[in-house]
Amino acid sequence: MQRYLAGECTPEEKVLLEGWWDELQAEFKWEVPAGEESEVHDRMLSRIRAELEEPKVIRPRIWYAAAAAVVLIAAGSWFWLSRTPVQPTPDTPIAIEAPPGGDHAILTLANGKSVVLDSAANGTLAIQGKDRIVKQGGQLDYQGASKADGPELFNNLATPRGGQYKLVLADGTKVWLDAESSITYPTAFAGKTRQVSITGQAYFEVVHNANMPFEVKVGEKIVKDIGTAFNIDAYTDEPTLKITLASGAIAVDGKTELNKPGRQVEYKGGEQQLHDADLNAVLAWKNGLFYLTSADIGTVMRQVSRWYDVDVQFENGMPAGHITGEVPRNTMLSTVLQVLRTSGVHFTTEGKTIRVMP
């Protein structure tokens, strides 16, 4: 933008910047009253220079393209008055809109009865064995006996696309479920271990009990707690299964041990890789963020698909490129798509479908 003001942009940079302006002008329907062009020109030029020169305090890893878009908005009609014609881009206007996901889930009881938690009132939902199932906002809490006297009664909690939910098991262990995920668990634990199974993505804060270890079954793998908080990303549409330690220690299949916060094990096919991961990025979903560190476009768009309950198609294969940045998950879809577009992602929209172009 500084080079644009100085007339030093390359042709490619000029097309990119003015393409952003086209979209913003269309979205906000800016118009310059007749006879006021000079006044608007001077006022907006002064504003944009002030924006560029004034020091700003911003959050680390903020979406830099979004910040540029904000400055463009502040600049108003100055670009419209001073720009030259540009070639149209292949992108269509963003005609798709969806609210962000929220606390949505379905609880299936041991007798097969299903409870849609969105519409259920707060308070006691059911009695399972010696436990009361209590809904408190976006959380289910199993209150009563942590250890079963007889056979275990199993419940299932499942979130749809665009849903998330928090669960407190009978032993006090806390579980966060991401969109399009599920967990099957006993209402109270029996036997020598406390075992649950999951699909999708879940974060655990386990109440440690050395005499009754906590285990998570994900596919064919068993993650065993050793006094721990950890994240499991097991979406079937992702290329790898990722298990990341947040605190304490865990063992996977009784042989691969993670004992330092941020250590991650990835599985792809029969191969295993151990490395350090960015915990901020891994746990962003739990903390209400899209937080990306050089994420490939496919990963980003799959997150968008799950959280906003939209379909994403890739035309002519997966586009190259990576994105780094941070956006709150309570943002409307159109805003997220605008940020992605200004970050260089090309797409068209139709109904609930986003088609990503090369």
C-alpha positions as CSV (number, residue, x, y, z in Angstrom):
1,M,0.0,0.0,0.0
2,Q,2.9,2.3,0.7
3,R,4.3,1.6,-2.7
4,Y,0.9,2.1,-4.3
5,L,0.7,5.6,-2.7
6,A,4.2,6.3,-4.0
7,G,3.4,5.0,-7.5
8,E,6.0,2.2,-7.1
9,C,3.8,-0.9,-7.3
10,T,4.5,-3.6,-9.8
11,P,1.6,-4.3,-12.2
12,E,0.8,-7.5,-10.3
13,E,0.7,-5.7,-7.0
14,K,-1.5,-3.0,-8.4
15,V,-4.0,-5.6,-9.8
16,L,-4.1,-7.4,-6.4
17,L,-4.6,-4.3,-4.3
18,E,-7.2,-2.8,-6.6
19,G,-9.0,-6.2,-6.7
20,W,-9.4,-6.0,-3.0
21,W,-10.8,-2.5,-3.4
22,D,-13.3,-3.8,-6.0
23,E,-14.7,-6.3,-3.4
24,L,-14.8,-3.8,-0.6
25,Q,-16.5,-1.1,-2.7
26,A,-19.2,-3.7,-3.8
27,E,-19.7,-4.9,-0.3
28,F,-20.0,-1.6,1.4
29,K,-21.6,0.2,-1.5
30,W,-19.4,3.3,-1.2
31,E,-20.4,6.2,-3.4
32,V,-18.8,9.7,-3.8
33,P,-21.4,12.6,-4.0
34,A,-21.1,14.7,-7.2
35,G,-18.9,17.7,-6.7
36,E,-17.1,16.4,-3.6
37,E,-14.4,14.3,-5.4
38,S,-11.5,16.6,-4.4
39,E,-12.6,16.9,-0.8
40,V,-13.0,13.1,-0.5
41,H,-9.7,12.6,-2.2
42,D,-7.8,14.8,0.3
43,R,-9.5,13.5,3.3
44,M,-9.0,9.8,2.4
45,L,-5.4,10.3,1.4
46,S,-4.7,11.9,4.8
47,R,-6.5,9.1,6.5
48,I,-4.6,6.3,4.8
49,R,-1.2,8.0,5.4
50,A,-2.1,8.3,9.1
51,E,-3.0,4.7,9.2
52,L,0.3,3.7,7.7
53,E,2.4,5.9,9.8
54,E,0.8,5.5,13.3
55,P,2.2,2.7,15.4
56,K,-0.3,-0.1,16.1
57,V,-0.5,-2.6,18.9
58,I,-2.0,-5.8,17.5
59,R,-2.2,-9.4,18.6
60,P,0.6,-11.7,17.5
61,R,0.0,-13.6,14.3
62,I,-3.1,-11.6,13.5
63,W,-4.5,-12.0,9.9
64,Y,-2.3,-9.4,8.2
65,A,-4.5,-9.5,5.1
66,A,-7.5,-8.6,7.3
67,A,-5.6,-5.7,8.8
68,A,-4.9,-4.5,5.3
69,A,-8.6,-4.8,4.5
70,V,-9.4,-2.6,7.5
71,V,-7.0,0.1,6.3
72,L,-8.6,-0.1,2.8
73,I,-12.0,0.4,4.5
74,A,-10.6,3.4,6.3
75,A,-9.2,4.8,3.1
76,G,-12.7,4.9,1.6
77,S,-13.1,6.3,-1.8
78,W,-9.5,7.5,-2.4
79,F,-8.6,4.4,-4.3
80,W,-11.9,4.6,-6.3
81,L,-11.0,8.1,-7.4
82,S,-7.3,7.6,-8.2
83,R,-7.2,4.0,-9.5
84,T,-7.0,2.8,-13.1
85,P,-9.1,0.1,-14.7
86,V,-8.0,-3.5,-13.9
87,Q,-8.7,-6.9,-15.3
88,P,-11.6,-8.7,-13.6
89,T,-10.7,-11.6,-11.3
90,P,-12.2,-15.1,-11.7
91,D,-13.7,-14.8,-8.2
92,T,-17.4,-14.2,-7.9
93,P,-19.0,-12.1,-5.1
94,I,-19.3,-13.9,-1.8
95,A,-23.0,-14.9,-2.1
96,I,-22.8,-17.5,0.7
97,E,-23.4,-16.8,4.4
98,A,-23.5,-18.9,7.5
99,P,-23.3,-18.2,11.2
100,P,-20.4,-19.7,13.2
101,G,-20.9,-23.0,15.0
102,G,-22.1,-23.2,18.5
103,D,-23.0,-25.6,21.4
104,H,-24.9,-28.3,19.4
105,A,-24.9,-32.0,20.2
106,I,-27.0,-35.1,20.5
107,L,-26.8,-37.3,23.6
108,T,-27.7,-41.0,23.2
109,L,-28.5,-42.8,26.4
110,A,-27.9,-46.4,27.3
111,N,-31.5,-47.4,26.4
112,G,-31.1,-45.9,22.9
113,K,-33.1,-42.7,23.6
114,S,-31.7,-39.6,22.0
115,V,-31.7,-36.1,23.5
116,V,-31.2,-33.1,21.3
117,L,-29.2,-30.8,23.6
118,D,-29.9,-27.6,21.7
119,S,-33.5,-27.7,22.7
120,A,-33.2,-29.4,26.1
121,A,-33.6,-27.1,29.1
122,N,-30.8,-26.7,31.7
123,G,-31.0,-29.1,34.6
124,T,-31.3,-32.8,35.1
125,L,-31.8,-34.6,31.7
126,A,-31.8,-38.2,32.9
127,I,-30.7,-40.7,35.5
128,Q,-28.3,-43.4,34.4
129,G,-27.4,-45.9,37.1
130,K,-26.5,-43.8,40.1
131,D,-25.6,-40.8,38.1
132,R,-27.6,-37.7,37.2
133,I,-26.9,-36.2,33.8
134,V,-27.1,-32.4,34.2
135,K,-27.0,-29.9,31.4
136,Q,-25.4,-26.5,32.2
137,G,-25.3,-24.3,29.1
138,G,-23.0,-26.0,26.6
139,Q,-21.8,-28.6,29.1
140,L,-23.0,-32.1,30.3
141,D,-22.0,-33.1,33.8
142,Y,-22.3,-36.6,35.2
143,Q,-22.9,-36.3,38.9
144,G,-23.0,-39.1,41.4
145,A,-20.9,-42.3,41.5
146,S,-17.7,-42.3,39.6
147,K,-17.4,-46.1,40.0
148,A,-20.1,-48.5,38.8
149,D,-21.5,-51.2,41.1
150,G,-22.6,-53.4,38.2
151,P,-22.2,-53.5,34.5
152,E,-21.2,-50.3,32.8
153,L,-23.9,-48.3,31.1
154,F,-22.6,-46.5,27.9
155,N,-23.7,-43.1,26.6
156,N,-22.7,-41.4,23.4
157,L,-22.3,-37.6,22.8
158,A,-22.0,-36.5,19.2
159,T,-21.6,-33.1,17.6
160,P,-22.7,-32.2,14.1
161,R,-20.9,-30.0,11.6
162,G,-21.1,-26.6,13.2
163,G,-21.3,-27.9,16.7
164,Q,-19.1,-28.3,19.8
165,Y,-19.7,-29.4,23.4
166,K,-18.1,-29.9,26.7
167,L,-18.5,-33.0,28.9
168,V,-17.5,-33.8,32.5
169,L,-17.3,-37.5,33.0
170,A,-18.3,-39.3,36.3
171,D,-14.7,-39.3,37.5
172,G,-14.3,-35.5,36.9
173,T,-12.3,-35.8,33.7
174,K,-13.2,-32.9,31.3
175,V,-13.7,-33.5,27.6
176,W,-14.1,-30.9,24.8
177,L,-15.6,-32.1,21.6
178,D,-15.0,-30.3,18.3
179,A,-17.4,-30.2,15.4
180,E,-18.4,-33.5,13.7
181,S,-16.9,-35.5,16.6
182,S,-18.2,-38.1,19.1
183,I,-17.3,-39.8,22.3
184,T,-18.7,-43.1,23.7
185,Y,-18.2,-43.5,27.5
186,P,-19.6,-45.3,30.6
187,T,-21.8,-43.3,32.9
188,A,-19.7,-44.6,35.7
189,F,-16.5,-46.6,35.4
190,A,-16.0,-50.3,36.3
191,G,-13.1,-52.7,36.0
192,K,-9.4,-51.9,36.0
193,T,-9.3,-49.1,33.5
194,R,-11.5,-46.1,32.5
195,Q,-11.8,-46.4,28.8
196,V,-13.7,-44.1,26.3
197,S,-13.6,-44.0,22.5
198,I,-13.8,-41.0,20.2
199,T,-14.1,-40.0,16.6
200,G,-13.1,-36.6,15.2
201,Q,-11.3,-34.2,17.5
202,A,-11.4,-34.0,21.3
203,Y,-9.3,-32.4,24.1
204,F,-9.0,-34.2,27.5
205,E,-8.1,-32.9,31.0
206,V,-7.9,-36.2,32.9
207,V,-8.3,-36.7,36.6
208,H,-5.4,-39.0,37.3
209,N,-5.9,-42.3,39.1
210,A,-2.9,-44.7,39.0
211,N,-5.0,-47.6,40.3
212,M,-7.5,-47.1,37.4
213,P,-5.7,-45.6,34.4
214,F,-7.7,-43.5,31.9
215,E,-7.6,-44.7,28.2
216,V,-8.9,-43.2,25.0
217,K,-9.5,-45.6,22.1
218,V,-9.2,-43.9,18.7
219,G,-9.4,-46.3,15.8
220,E,-6.9,-49.1,16.5
221,K,-4.9,-47.0,18.9
222,I,-5.0,-46.7,22.7
223,V,-3.9,-43.4,24.4
224,K,-3.1,-44.0,28.1
225,D,-3.0,-41.1,30.5
226,I,-0.2,-40.6,33.0
227,G,-1.7,-37.5,34.7
228,T,-2.4,-35.5,31.7
229,A,-4.1,-33.0,29.3
230,F,-3.9,-33.9,25.6
231,N,-5.6,-33.4,22.2
232,I,-6.5,-36.0,19.7
233,D,-7.2,-35.0,16.0
234,A,-8.6,-38.1,14.3
235,Y,-10.8,-36.7,11.5
236,T,-11.0,-39.3,8.8
237,D,-10.7,-36.6,6.1
238,E,-7.4,-35.4,7.4
239,P,-4.2,-37.1,6.0
240,T,-2.8,-38.0,9.5
241,L,-3.9,-38.9,13.0
242,K,-2.3,-36.4,15.5
243,I,-2.0,-36.9,19.3
244,T,-0.5,-33.9,21.1
245,L,0.4,-33.6,24.8
246,A,-0.5,-30.4,26.6
247,S,0.7,-31.4,30.1
248,G,1.8,-34.4,32.0
249,A,2.5,-37.5,30.0
250,I,0.8,-40.1,27.8
251,A,1.7,-43.4,26.2
252,V,0.3,-44.5,22.9
253,D,-0.2,-48.3,22.4
254,G,1.9,-48.8,25.5
255,K,5.2,-47.9,23.7
256,T,5.3,-44.4,22.3
257,E,5.5,-42.0,25.3
258,L,5.1,-38.2,25.1
259,N,6.4,-36.5,28.3
260,K,7.0,-32.9,27.3
261,P,4.2,-30.3,26.6
262,G,3.9,-29.7,22.9
263,R,5.2,-33.1,21.8
264,Q,3.2,-34.7,19.1
265,V,3.0,-38.0,17.4
266,E,1.6,-38.3,13.9
267,Y,0.4,-41.5,12.2
268,K,0.0,-41.8,8.4
269,G,-0.6,-45.3,7.2
270,G,1.9,-47.5,9.0
271,E,4.4,-44.6,9.6
272,Q,4.9,-42.7,12.8
273,Q,6.6,-39.3,13.3
274,L,7.5,-37.7,16.6
275,H,8.1,-33.9,16.8
276,D,7.3,-30.7,18.6
277,A,4.0,-28.9,17.7
278,D,2.7,-25.4,18.2
279,L,0.3,-25.9,21.1
280,N,-1.4,-22.5,20.3
281,A,-2.4,-23.9,16.9
282,V,-3.3,-27.4,18.2
283,L,-5.6,-26.1,20.9
284,A,-7.0,-23.1,19.1
285,W,-10.3,-24.8,18.3
286,K,-10.9,-25.4,22.0
287,N,-10.0,-21.7,22.8
288,G,-12.5,-20.3,20.1
289,L,-10.0,-19.6,17.4
290,F,-8.8,-20.5,13.9
291,Y,-5.1,-20.2,14.6
292,L,-2.9,-21.3,11.7
293,T,0.8,-21.7,11.3
294,S,1.7,-22.2,7.7
295,A,-1.4,-24.4,7.2
296,D,-2.1,-25.7,3.7
297,I,-5.2,-24.4,2.0
298,G,-6.8,-27.9,2.2
299,T,-6.5,-28.0,6.0
300,V,-8.0,-24.5,6.3
301,M,-10.9,-25.2,4.1
302,R,-11.8,-28.5,5.9
303,Q,-11.9,-26.6,9.1
304,V,-14.2,-24.0,7.5
305,S,-16.4,-26.8,6.2
306,R,-16.8,-28.5,9.6
307,W,-17.4,-25.3,11.6
308,Y,-19.8,-23.6,9.2
309,D,-21.5,-26.7,7.9
310,V,-20.8,-26.0,4.2
311,D,-19.4,-28.1,1.4
312,V,-16.0,-27.4,0.0
313,Q,-14.9,-28.7,-3.5
314,F,-11.4,-28.3,-5.0
315,E,-11.4,-27.6,-8.7
316,N,-8.4,-29.2,-10.6
317,G,-6.7,-30.6,-7.5
318,M,-5.5,-29.0,-4.3
319,P,-4.1,-25.5,-4.7
320,A,-0.6,-24.7,-3.5
321,G,0.1,-22.2,-0.7
322,H,0.0,-21.9,3.0
323,I,-1.7,-19.5,5.4
324,T,-0.6,-18.1,8.8
325,G,-3.0,-16.1,11.0
326,E,-5.7,-16.0,13.6
327,V,-9.4,-15.4,13.4
328,P,-12.1,-15.9,16.1
329,R,-14.4,-18.9,15.5
330,N,-17.4,-16.7,16.3
331,T,-16.9,-14.8,13.1
332,M,-19.5,-15.0,10.3
333,L,-18.6,-17.1,7.3
334,S,-18.6,-14.2,4.8
335,T,-15.9,-12.4,6.9
336,V,-13.7,-15.5,7.1
337,L,-14.0,-16.0,3.3
338,Q,-13.2,-12.4,2.7
339,V,-10.0,-12.8,4.7
340,L,-9.1,-16.0,2.9
341,R,-9.7,-14.2,-0.5
342,T,-7.4,-11.3,0.5
343,S,-4.9,-13.9,1.6
344,G,-4.8,-15.2,-2.0
345,V,-7.3,-18.1,-1.9
346,H,-9.5,-18.0,-5.1
347,F,-13.0,-19.5,-4.9
348,T,-16.5,-19.2,-6.1
349,T,-19.7,-19.8,-4.1
350,E,-23.1,-21.3,-4.9
351,G,-25.7,-22.2,-2.3
352,K,-23.8,-24.0,0.5
353,T,-20.9,-24.9,-1.7
354,I,-17.5,-23.3,-1.9
355,R,-15.4,-24.2,-5.0
356,V,-11.7,-23.5,-4.5
357,M,-9.9,-22.7,-7.7
358,P,-6.2,-23.2,-8.5
